[in-house]
Amino acid sequence: MKIVRSVREMQAESDKIRRAGHVIGFVPTMGFLHEGHLNLLRIAREKADRTILSIFVNPTQFGPNEDLNHYPRDIERDETLAEEAGCDILFYPPVEEMYPAPFRTAVTVAEITQVLCGISRPTHFRGVTTIVAKLFNIVKPHFAVFGQKDAQQLIVIKQMVRDLNFDIDIITGPIVREADGLAMSSRNVYLSPEERKEAVMLYKSLMAAKTLIDSGERNADAIRAELERRLRQAKTAKIDYAEIVDTQNLKPLETIQGEILIALAVFFGRTRLIDNIQVSV
Ligand code: PAF
């Protein structure tokens, strides 16, 4: 596995791969890799001739009081895991390489970035779309794989790709869960033993909502109430949102119909976790 730290070198590597007629599959990450990321890498490997994984803890997608400085990092472990999972190139640029001063440009997607996570994290998606657009121009992939756990991010990126005509296919990788149902996340490492135990309530409440829908409930407020009731059973939980929205425009639904997204963001202690399921009715 080759490790590349400069933008110029990464672009030159990708040009070389493309000139040889090979397909590039790309997995962007912020590192501290877990099975969820490695699964995205495997999906990329199945379809690509060369797989590139980026590790960059992107400062512009963190709010002023968020965990940028504490975000977990372990590059040596990540290198080993990425290589074992068959990554061909690890792109691991320093911050100055990605945001050389003066940096004055941003990519913003309207409306769908102002709901759900966009309410408590108003600048988050601008940071995400800006860095992902930059990474697309640097890595020049034919396709990129993003995890369904960040459902809103995925929808926002698909919108950006469509609106800005990036010639890149966006592929979705499934949520990978721990044995008890907790979705894998680099941030799970922050949880105390008690918070970790209670965090499983995210998955349990999503499953309870699905059971209600399967048994014929179509009133979205009734399902929201059940989600909140379950989440409140966890002592360390503070709900940011528990929403049921349309998968196309992320607007809250009154009636369960079509393709819906049930999305949660909940603090366990100081750690904000997200989870979701998609249901077709
Ligand atoms: O999902 C993530 O890890 C990040 O938001 C991403 C897509 C790598 C952009 O920094």
py3Dmol code that shows the C-alpha trace and the ligand (Angstrom):
import py3Dmol

protein = """\
ATOM      1  CA  MET A   1       0.000   0.000   0.000  1.00  0.00           C
ATOM      2  CA  LYS A   2       1.337   3.379  -0.987  1.00  0.00           C
ATOM      3  CA  ILE A   3       0.918   6.332   1.377  1.00  0.00           C
ATOM      4  CA  VAL A   4       0.487   9.711  -0.286  1.00  0.00           C
ATOM      5  CA  ARG A   5       0.513  12.994   1.639  1.00  0.00           C
ATOM      6  CA  SER A   6       0.572  15.660  -1.060  1.00  0.00           C
ATOM      7  CA  VAL A   7      -2.299  16.773  -3.292  1.00  0.00           C
ATOM      8  CA  ARG A   8      -0.045  16.999  -6.370  1.00  0.00           C
ATOM      9  CA  GLU A   9       1.264  13.473  -5.894  1.00  0.00           C
ATOM     10  CA  MET A  10      -2.233  12.078  -5.334  1.00  0.00           C
ATOM     11  CA  GLN A  11      -3.502  13.715  -8.523  1.00  0.00           C
ATOM     12  CA  ALA A  12      -0.512  12.367 -10.468  1.00  0.00           C
ATOM     13  CA  GLU A  13      -1.092   8.835  -9.099  1.00  0.00           C
ATOM     14  CA  SER A  14      -4.766   8.960 -10.059  1.00  0.00           C
ATOM     15  CA  ASP A  15      -3.934  10.270 -13.543  1.00  0.00           C
ATOM     16  CA  LYS A  16      -1.535   7.350 -13.991  1.00  0.00           C
ATOM     17  CA  ILE A  17      -4.177   4.809 -12.897  1.00  0.00           C
ATOM     18  CA  ARG A  18      -6.762   6.373 -15.204  1.00  0.00           C
ATOM     19  CA  ARG A  19      -4.351   6.448 -18.168  1.00  0.00           C
ATOM     20  CA  ALA A  20      -3.792   2.723 -17.678  1.00  0.00           C
ATOM     21  CA  GLY A  21      -7.567   2.295 -18.099  1.00  0.00           C
ATOM     22  CA  HIS A  22      -8.151   1.195 -14.507  1.00  0.00           C
ATOM     23  CA  VAL A  23     -11.234   1.946 -12.416  1.00  0.00           C
ATOM     24  CA  ILE A  24     -10.649   3.898  -9.189  1.00  0.00           C
ATOM     25  CA  GLY A  25     -12.893   3.208  -6.181  1.00  0.00           C
ATOM     26  CA  PHE A  26     -12.669   5.718  -3.339  1.00  0.00           C
ATOM     27  CA  VAL A  27     -13.548   5.568   0.366  1.00  0.00           C
ATOM     28  CA  PRO A  28     -13.256   8.932   2.156  1.00  0.00           C
ATOM     29  CA  THR A  29     -12.889   8.703   5.946  1.00  0.00           C
ATOM     30  CA  MET A  30     -11.726  10.642   8.986  1.00  0.00           C
ATOM     31  CA  GLY A  31      -9.741   7.624  10.192  1.00  0.00           C
ATOM     32  CA  PHE A  32      -9.841   5.629  13.434  1.00  0.00           C
ATOM     33  CA  LEU A  33     -11.046   2.865  11.166  1.00  0.00           C
ATOM     34  CA  HIS A  34     -13.563   0.262  12.269  1.00  0.00           C
ATOM     35  CA  GLU A  35     -15.372  -2.608  10.620  1.00  0.00           C
ATOM     36  CA  GLY A  36     -17.878  -0.176   9.024  1.00  0.00           C
ATOM     37  CA  HIS A  37     -15.055   1.574   7.111  1.00  0.00           C
ATOM     38  CA  LEU A  38     -13.356  -1.712   6.228  1.00  0.00           C
ATOM     39  CA  ASN A  39     -16.616  -2.969   4.795  1.00  0.00           C
ATOM     40  CA  LEU A  40     -16.813   0.142   2.559  1.00  0.00           C
ATOM     41  CA  LEU A  41     -13.277  -0.638   1.408  1.00  0.00           C
ATOM     42  CA  ARG A  42     -14.273  -4.227   0.570  1.00  0.00           C
ATOM     43  CA  ILE A  43     -17.260  -2.959  -1.434  1.00  0.00           C
ATOM     44  CA  ALA A  44     -14.897  -0.633  -3.323  1.00  0.00           C
ATOM     45  CA  ARG A  45     -12.412  -3.450  -3.956  1.00  0.00           C
ATOM     46  CA  GLU A  46     -15.054  -5.663  -5.514  1.00  0.00           C
ATOM     47  CA  LYS A  47     -15.841  -3.075  -8.181  1.00  0.00           C
ATOM     48  CA  ALA A  48     -12.542  -1.264  -8.669  1.00  0.00           C
ATOM     49  CA  ASP A  49      -9.135  -2.069 -10.105  1.00  0.00           C
ATOM     50  CA  ARG A  50      -7.516   0.283  -7.585  1.00  0.00           C
ATOM     51  CA  THR A  51      -8.923   1.384  -4.220  1.00  0.00           C
ATOM     52  CA  ILE A  52      -7.977   4.619  -2.542  1.00  0.00           C
ATOM     53  CA  LEU A  53      -8.875   5.443   1.058  1.00  0.00           C
ATOM     54  CA  SER A  54      -8.444   8.936   2.472  1.00  0.00           C
ATOM     55  CA  ILE A  55      -7.933   9.807   6.117  1.00  0.00           C
ATOM     56  CA  PHE A  56      -8.450  13.449   6.924  1.00  0.00           C
ATOM     57  CA  VAL A  57     -10.035  14.856  10.086  1.00  0.00           C
ATOM     58  CA  ASN A  58     -11.684  17.769   8.356  1.00  0.00           C
ATOM     59  CA  PRO A  59     -11.705  20.869  10.617  1.00  0.00           C
ATOM     60  CA  THR A  60     -14.383  22.739   8.634  1.00  0.00           C
ATOM     61  CA  GLN A  61     -17.094  20.202   9.420  1.00  0.00           C
ATOM     62  CA  PHE A  62     -16.714  20.620  13.195  1.00  0.00           C
ATOM     63  CA  GLY A  63     -18.543  23.376  15.050  1.00  0.00           C
ATOM     64  CA  PRO A  64     -16.687  25.645  17.503  1.00  0.00           C
ATOM     65  CA  ASN A  65     -17.692  23.588  20.561  1.00  0.00           C
ATOM     66  CA  GLU A  66     -17.356  20.195  18.971  1.00  0.00           C
ATOM     67  CA  ASP A  67     -14.762  17.438  19.293  1.00  0.00           C
ATOM     68  CA  LEU A  68     -12.198  18.350  16.569  1.00  0.00           C
ATOM     69  CA  ASN A  69      -9.280  18.373  19.007  1.00  0.00           C
ATOM     70  CA  HIS A  70     -10.318  15.159  20.716  1.00  0.00           C
ATOM     71  CA  TYR A  71     -11.448  13.274  17.633  1.00  0.00           C
ATOM     72  CA  PRO A  72      -9.819   9.810  17.956  1.00  0.00           C
ATOM     73  CA  ARG A  73      -6.735   9.284  15.806  1.00  0.00           C
ATOM     74  CA  ASP A  74      -4.418   6.287  15.370  1.00  0.00           C
ATOM     75  CA  ILE A  75      -2.705   6.459  12.012  1.00  0.00           C
ATOM     76  CA  GLU A  76      -0.407   3.476  12.574  1.00  0.00           C
ATOM     77  CA  ARG A  77      -3.300   1.184  13.376  1.00  0.00           C
ATOM     78  CA  ASP A  78      -5.282   2.640  10.439  1.00  0.00           C
ATOM     79  CA  GLU A  79      -2.392   1.970   8.047  1.00  0.00           C
ATOM     80  CA  THR A  80      -2.267  -1.696   9.102  1.00  0.00           C
ATOM     81  CA  LEU A  81      -6.049  -2.140   8.859  1.00  0.00           C
ATOM     82  CA  ALA A  82      -6.306  -0.394   5.479  1.00  0.00           C
ATOM     83  CA  GLU A  83      -3.445  -2.463   4.043  1.00  0.00           C
ATOM     84  CA  GLU A  84      -4.926  -5.715   5.371  1.00  0.00           C
ATOM     85  CA  ALA A  85      -8.279  -4.807   3.794  1.00  0.00           C
ATOM     86  CA  GLY A  86      -6.578  -4.444   0.413  1.00  0.00           C
ATOM     87  CA  CYS A  87      -6.298  -0.667   0.062  1.00  0.00           C
ATOM     88  CA  ASP A  88      -3.884   0.314  -2.746  1.00  0.00           C
ATOM     89  CA  ILE A  89      -3.298   3.969  -1.845  1.00  0.00           C
ATOM     90  CA  LEU A  90      -3.835   5.692   1.491  1.00  0.00           C
ATOM     91  CA  PHE A  91      -4.232   9.450   1.001  1.00  0.00           C
ATOM     92  CA  TYR A  92      -3.384  11.112   4.317  1.00  0.00           C
ATOM     93  CA  PRO A  93      -2.826  14.827   3.761  1.00  0.00           C
ATOM     94  CA  PRO A  94      -1.921  17.379   6.440  1.00  0.00           C
ATOM     95  CA  VAL A  95      -4.366  20.250   7.078  1.00  0.00           C
ATOM     96  CA  GLU A  96      -2.160  22.877   5.317  1.00  0.00           C
ATOM     97  CA  GLU A  97      -2.204  20.746   2.181  1.00  0.00           C
ATOM     98  CA  MET A  98      -6.016  20.671   2.066  1.00  0.00           C
ATOM     99  CA  TYR A  99      -6.633  24.241   3.263  1.00  0.00           C
ATOM    100  CA  PRO A 100      -3.695  26.363   2.107  1.00  0.00           C
ATOM    101  CA  ALA A 101      -4.075  29.982   3.211  1.00  0.00           C
ATOM    102  CA  PRO A 102      -5.864  32.046   2.079  1.00  0.00           C
ATOM    103  CA  PHE A 103      -8.716  29.586   1.602  1.00  0.00           C
ATOM    104  CA  ARG A 104     -11.907  31.316   0.414  1.00  0.00           C
ATOM    105  CA  THR A 105     -14.181  28.801  -1.289  1.00  0.00           C
ATOM    106  CA  ALA A 106     -16.999  26.633   0.035  1.00  0.00           C
ATOM    107  CA  VAL A 107     -19.537  24.288  -1.512  1.00  0.00           C
ATOM    108  CA  THR A 108     -23.026  24.518  -0.031  1.00  0.00           C
ATOM    109  CA  VAL A 109     -26.127  22.483  -0.699  1.00  0.00           C
ATOM    110  CA  ALA A 110     -29.324  24.335   0.212  1.00  0.00           C
ATOM    111  CA  GLU A 111     -32.369  23.223   2.238  1.00  0.00           C
ATOM    112  CA  ILE A 112     -31.595  19.553   2.943  1.00  0.00           C
ATOM    113  CA  THR A 113     -28.550  20.661   4.971  1.00  0.00           C
ATOM    114  CA  GLN A 114     -30.673  22.849   7.279  1.00  0.00           C
ATOM    115  CA  VAL A 115     -32.790  20.037   8.750  1.00  0.00           C
ATOM    116  CA  LEU A 116     -32.028  17.070  11.055  1.00  0.00           C
ATOM    117  CA  CYS A 117     -28.287  17.339  11.916  1.00  0.00           C
ATOM    118  CA  GLY A 118     -28.174  20.755  10.214  1.00  0.00           C
ATOM    119  CA  ILE A 119     -30.246  22.282  13.025  1.00  0.00           C
ATOM    120  CA  SER A 120     -27.766  21.640  15.820  1.00  0.00           C
ATOM    121  CA  ARG A 121     -24.745  21.602  13.445  1.00  0.00           C
ATOM    122  CA  PRO A 122     -25.481  24.540  11.091  1.00  0.00           C
ATOM    123  CA  THR A 123     -22.065  24.649   9.376  1.00  0.00           C
ATOM    124  CA  HIS A 124     -21.386  20.910   9.357  1.00  0.00           C
ATOM    125  CA  PHE A 125     -22.570  20.001   5.869  1.00  0.00           C
ATOM    126  CA  ARG A 126     -20.855  22.973   4.237  1.00  0.00           C
ATOM    127  CA  GLY A 127     -17.609  21.550   5.639  1.00  0.00           C
ATOM    128  CA  VAL A 128     -18.482  18.067   4.414  1.00  0.00           C
ATOM    129  CA  THR A 129     -19.435  19.086   0.866  1.00  0.00           C
ATOM    130  CA  THR A 130     -16.408  21.367   0.555  1.00  0.00           C
ATOM    131  CA  ILE A 131     -13.942  18.667   1.577  1.00  0.00           C
ATOM    132  CA  VAL A 132     -15.668  15.924  -0.418  1.00  0.00           C
ATOM    133  CA  ALA A 133     -15.668  18.114  -3.549  1.00  0.00           C
ATOM    134  CA  LYS A 134     -11.952  18.755  -3.004  1.00  0.00           C
ATOM    135  CA  LEU A 135     -11.255  15.058  -2.429  1.00  0.00           C
ATOM    136  CA  PHE A 136     -13.144  14.180  -5.623  1.00  0.00           C
ATOM    137  CA  ASN A 137     -10.957  16.628  -7.580  1.00  0.00           C
ATOM    138  CA  ILE A 138      -7.794  15.231  -5.999  1.00  0.00           C
ATOM    139  CA  VAL A 139      -8.523  11.481  -6.029  1.00  0.00           C
ATOM    140  CA  LYS A 140     -10.472  11.555  -9.330  1.00  0.00           C
ATOM    141  CA  PRO A 141     -12.399   8.359  -8.574  1.00  0.00           C
ATOM    142  CA  HIS A 142     -14.877   6.650 -10.898  1.00  0.00           C
ATOM    143  CA  PHE A 143     -17.005   5.867  -7.865  1.00  0.00           C
ATOM    144  CA  ALA A 144     -17.003   6.601  -4.137  1.00  0.00           C
ATOM    145  CA  VAL A 145     -18.511   4.558  -1.306  1.00  0.00           C
ATOM    146  CA  PHE A 146     -20.238   6.237   1.663  1.00  0.00           C
ATOM    147  CA  GLY A 147     -21.891   4.584   4.667  1.00  0.00           C
ATOM    148  CA  GLN A 148     -25.655   4.587   5.208  1.00  0.00           C
ATOM    149  CA  LYS A 149     -25.086   5.445   8.883  1.00  0.00           C
ATOM    150  CA  ASP A 150     -24.576   9.076   7.835  1.00  0.00           C
ATOM    151  CA  ALA A 151     -27.850   8.992   5.900  1.00  0.00           C
ATOM    152  CA  GLN A 152     -28.228  12.763   5.602  1.00  0.00           C
ATOM    153  CA  GLN A 153     -24.601  13.174   4.493  1.00  0.00           C
ATOM    154  CA  LEU A 154     -25.184  10.575   1.782  1.00  0.00           C
ATOM    155  CA  ILE A 155     -28.287  12.359   0.485  1.00  0.00           C
ATOM    156  CA  VAL A 156     -26.473  15.733   0.556  1.00  0.00           C
ATOM    157  CA  ILE A 157     -23.474  14.323  -1.343  1.00  0.00           C
ATOM    158  CA  LYS A 158     -25.697  12.709  -3.970  1.00  0.00           C
ATOM    159  CA  GLN A 159     -27.381  16.098  -4.444  1.00  0.00           C
ATOM    160  CA  MET A 160     -24.002  17.857  -4.797  1.00  0.00           C
ATOM    161  CA  VAL A 161     -22.780  15.273  -7.325  1.00  0.00           C
ATOM    162  CA  ARG A 162     -25.954  15.719  -9.343  1.00  0.00           C
ATOM    163  CA  ASP A 163     -26.016  19.522  -9.146  1.00  0.00           C
ATOM    164  CA  LEU A 164     -22.313  20.021  -9.928  1.00  0.00           C
ATOM    165  CA  ASN A 165     -22.100  17.229 -12.541  1.00  0.00           C
ATOM    166  CA  PHE A 166     -19.333  15.264 -10.863  1.00  0.00           C
ATOM    167  CA  ASP A 167     -18.780  12.231 -13.097  1.00  0.00           C
ATOM    168  CA  ILE A 168     -18.646   9.933 -10.063  1.00  0.00           C
ATOM    169  CA  ASP A 169     -21.037   7.176  -8.982  1.00  0.00           C
ATOM    170  CA  ILE A 170     -22.024   7.274  -5.334  1.00  0.00           C
ATOM    171  CA  ILE A 171     -22.407   3.829  -3.807  1.00  0.00           C
ATOM    172  CA  THR A 172     -24.004   3.153  -0.434  1.00  0.00           C
ATOM    173  CA  GLY A 173     -22.500   0.756   2.106  1.00  0.00           C
ATOM    174  CA  PRO A 174     -24.759  -0.723   4.813  1.00  0.00           C
ATOM    175  CA  ILE A 175     -24.600   0.178   8.501  1.00  0.00           C
ATOM    176  CA  VAL A 176     -22.324  -2.266  10.322  1.00  0.00           C
ATOM    177  CA  ARG A 177     -23.451  -2.968  13.892  1.00  0.00           C
ATOM    178  CA  GLU A 178     -21.938  -4.364  17.066  1.00  0.00           C
ATOM    179  CA  ALA A 179     -23.421  -7.669  18.327  1.00  0.00           C
ATOM    180  CA  ASP A 180     -25.986  -5.776  20.471  1.00  0.00           C
ATOM    181  CA  GLY A 181     -27.090  -3.528  17.579  1.00  0.00           C
ATOM    182  CA  LEU A 182     -25.111  -0.335  18.246  1.00  0.00           C
ATOM    183  CA  ALA A 183     -23.996   1.138  14.915  1.00  0.00           C
ATOM    184  CA  MET A 184     -20.202   1.220  14.587  1.00  0.00           C
ATOM    185  CA  SER A 185     -18.775   4.709  14.874  1.00  0.00           C
ATOM    186  CA  SER A 186     -15.340   6.136  15.649  1.00  0.00           C
ATOM    187  CA  ARG A 187     -17.057   8.171  18.388  1.00  0.00           C
ATOM    188  CA  ASN A 188     -18.237   5.054  20.293  1.00  0.00           C
ATOM    189  CA  VAL A 189     -14.811   5.075  21.934  1.00  0.00           C
ATOM    190  CA  TYR A 190     -15.863   8.172  23.941  1.00  0.00           C
ATOM    191  CA  LEU A 191     -18.682   6.314  25.745  1.00  0.00           C
ATOM    192  CA  SER A 192     -18.382   5.367  29.419  1.00  0.00           C
ATOM    193  CA  PRO A 193     -19.387   1.742  30.208  1.00  0.00           C
ATOM    194  CA  GLU A 194     -22.835   2.949  31.335  1.00  0.00           C
ATOM    195  CA  GLU A 195     -23.334   5.151  28.256  1.00  0.00           C
ATOM    196  CA  ARG A 196     -22.173   2.313  26.018  1.00  0.00           C
ATOM    197  CA  LYS A 197     -24.788  -0.005  27.550  1.00  0.00           C
ATOM    198  CA  GLU A 198     -27.528   2.581  27.135  1.00  0.00           C
ATOM    199  CA  ALA A 199     -26.523   3.565  23.590  1.00  0.00           C
ATOM    200  CA  VAL A 200     -28.056   0.324  22.311  1.00  0.00           C
ATOM    201  CA  MET A 201     -31.399   2.074  22.883  1.00  0.00           C
ATOM    202  CA  LEU A 202     -30.846   3.856  19.541  1.00  0.00           C
ATOM    203  CA  TYR A 203     -31.157   0.581  17.689  1.00  0.00           C
ATOM    204  CA  LYS A 204     -33.865  -0.786  19.977  1.00  0.00           C
ATOM    205  CA  SER A 205     -36.073   2.250  19.467  1.00  0.00           C
ATOM    206  CA  LEU A 206     -35.581   2.093  15.678  1.00  0.00           C
ATOM    207  CA  MET A 207     -36.605  -1.571  15.764  1.00  0.00           C
ATOM    208  CA  ALA A 208     -39.653  -0.710  17.893  1.00  0.00           C
ATOM    209  CA  ALA A 209     -40.647   1.928  15.324  1.00  0.00           C
ATOM    210  CA  LYS A 210     -40.295  -0.610  12.527  1.00  0.00           C
ATOM    211  CA  THR A 211     -42.441  -3.115  14.434  1.00  0.00           C
ATOM    212  CA  LEU A 212     -45.153  -0.469  14.806  1.00  0.00           C
ATOM    213  CA  ILE A 213     -45.046   0.283  11.072  1.00  0.00           C
ATOM    214  CA  ASP A 214     -45.062  -3.434  10.215  1.00  0.00           C
ATOM    215  CA  SER A 215     -48.157  -3.842  12.379  1.00  0.00           C
ATOM    216  CA  GLY A 216     -49.954  -1.154  10.374  1.00  0.00           C
ATOM    217  CA  GLU A 217     -49.309   2.133  12.253  1.00  0.00           C
ATOM    218  CA  ARG A 218     -49.237   4.992   9.735  1.00  0.00           C
ATOM    219  CA  ASN A 219     -49.375   8.016  12.028  1.00  0.00           C
ATOM    220  CA  ALA A 220     -45.847   9.464  12.117  1.00  0.00           C
ATOM    221  CA  ASP A 221     -46.475  11.326  15.407  1.00  0.00           C
ATOM    222  CA  ALA A 222     -47.424   8.068  17.130  1.00  0.00           C
ATOM    223  CA  ILE A 223     -44.140   6.549  15.979  1.00  0.00           C
ATOM    224  CA  ARG A 224     -42.135   9.643  17.004  1.00  0.00           C
ATOM    225  CA  ALA A 225     -43.738   9.399  20.457  1.00  0.00           C
ATOM    226  CA  GLU A 226     -42.731   5.744  20.744  1.00  0.00           C
ATOM    227  CA  LEU A 227     -39.147   6.546  19.665  1.00  0.00           C
ATOM    228  CA  GLU A 228     -38.905   9.272  22.302  1.00  0.00           C
ATOM    229  CA  ARG A 229     -40.520   7.138  24.999  1.00  0.00           C
ATOM    230  CA  ARG A 230     -37.962   4.373  24.411  1.00  0.00           C
ATOM    231  CA  LEU A 231     -34.990   6.752  24.212  1.00  0.00           C
ATOM    232  CA  ARG A 232     -36.001   8.426  27.473  1.00  0.00           C
ATOM    233  CA  GLN A 233     -35.615   5.070  29.220  1.00  0.00           C
ATOM    234  CA  ALA A 234     -31.845   5.567  28.896  1.00  0.00           C
ATOM    235  CA  LYS A 235     -30.783   7.752  31.844  1.00  0.00           C
ATOM    236  CA  THR A 236     -27.728   9.225  30.112  1.00  0.00           C
ATOM    237  CA  ALA A 237     -29.603  10.035  26.873  1.00  0.00           C
ATOM    238  CA  LYS A 238     -30.530  13.532  25.702  1.00  0.00           C
ATOM    239  CA  ILE A 239     -32.454  13.571  22.444  1.00  0.00           C
ATOM    240  CA  ASP A 240     -31.252  15.968  19.740  1.00  0.00           C
ATOM    241  CA  TYR A 241     -33.871  14.706  17.291  1.00  0.00           C
ATOM    242  CA  ALA A 242     -35.999  11.651  16.574  1.00  0.00           C
ATOM    243  CA  GLU A 243     -37.493  12.238  13.133  1.00  0.00           C
ATOM    244  CA  ILE A 244     -39.401  10.510  10.393  1.00  0.00           C
ATOM    245  CA  VAL A 245     -38.753  12.108   7.032  1.00  0.00           C
ATOM    246  CA  ASP A 246     -39.118  11.593   3.312  1.00  0.00           C
ATOM    247  CA  THR A 247     -35.875  10.149   1.875  1.00  0.00           C
ATOM    248  CA  GLN A 248     -35.941  12.543  -1.103  1.00  0.00           C
ATOM    249  CA  ASN A 249     -36.341  15.958   0.544  1.00  0.00           C
ATOM    250  CA  LEU A 250     -35.845  15.091   4.249  1.00  0.00           C
ATOM    251  CA  LYS A 251     -39.145  16.822   5.113  1.00  0.00           C
ATOM    252  CA  PRO A 252     -40.978  15.515   8.219  1.00  0.00           C
ATOM    253  CA  LEU A 253     -43.890  13.227   7.400  1.00  0.00           C
ATOM    254  CA  GLU A 254     -47.349  13.157   8.917  1.00  0.00           C
ATOM    255  CA  THR A 255     -48.269   9.852   7.348  1.00  0.00           C
ATOM    256  CA  ILE A 256     -45.988   6.886   6.794  1.00  0.00           C
ATOM    257  CA  GLN A 257     -45.961   6.271   3.080  1.00  0.00           C
ATOM    258  CA  GLY A 258     -43.376   5.419   0.415  1.00  0.00           C
ATOM    259  CA  GLU A 259     -39.645   5.416   1.204  1.00  0.00           C
ATOM    260  CA  ILE A 260     -39.120   6.855   4.658  1.00  0.00           C
ATOM    261  CA  LEU A 261     -36.098   7.522   6.816  1.00  0.00           C
ATOM    262  CA  ILE A 262     -36.309   7.211  10.590  1.00  0.00           C
ATOM    263  CA  ALA A 263     -33.328   9.167  11.885  1.00  0.00           C
ATOM    264  CA  LEU A 264     -32.021   9.702  15.401  1.00  0.00           C
ATOM    265  CA  ALA A 265     -29.377  11.923  16.959  1.00  0.00           C
ATOM    266  CA  VAL A 266     -28.945  11.446  20.681  1.00  0.00           C
ATOM    267  CA  PHE A 267     -26.329  12.536  23.201  1.00  0.00           C
ATOM    268  CA  PHE A 268     -25.143   9.860  25.608  1.00  0.00           C
ATOM    269  CA  GLY A 269     -23.331  11.999  28.139  1.00  0.00           C
ATOM    270  CA  ARG A 270     -21.289  14.353  25.925  1.00  0.00           C
ATOM    271  CA  THR A 271     -21.154  11.990  22.954  1.00  0.00           C
ATOM    272  CA  ARG A 272     -23.581  12.653  20.132  1.00  0.00           C
ATOM    273  CA  LEU A 273     -24.474   9.503  18.199  1.00  0.00           C
ATOM    274  CA  ILE A 274     -26.628   9.101  15.115  1.00  0.00           C
ATOM    275  CA  ASP A 275     -28.448   6.104  13.700  1.00  0.00           C
ATOM    276  CA  ASN A 276     -31.228   5.441  11.206  1.00  0.00           C
ATOM    277  CA  ILE A 277     -33.258   2.914   9.303  1.00  0.00           C
ATOM    278  CA  GLN A 278     -34.956   3.228   5.965  1.00  0.00           C
ATOM    279  CA  VAL A 279     -38.386   1.646   5.570  1.00  0.00           C
ATOM    280  CA  SER A 280     -40.479   1.146   2.434  1.00  0.00           C
ATOM    281  CA  VAL A 281     -44.235   1.100   2.918  1.00  0.00           C
TER     282      VAL A 281
END
"""
ligand_1 = """\
10
PAF
O -18.170 10.526 6.904
C -17.049 11.005 7.163
O -16.174 10.362 7.741
C -16.740 12.431 6.750
O -17.843 13.264 6.903
C -16.169 12.537 5.323
C -17.163 12.080 4.282
C -14.901 11.692 5.216
C -15.807 13.993 5.018
O -14.868 14.491 5.900
"""
view = py3Dmol.view(width=600, height=400)
view.addModel(protein, "pdb")
view.setStyle({"model": 0}, {"cartoon": {"style": "trace"}})
view.addModel(ligand_1, "xyz")
view.setStyle({"model": 1}, {"stick": {}})
view.zoomTo()
view.show()
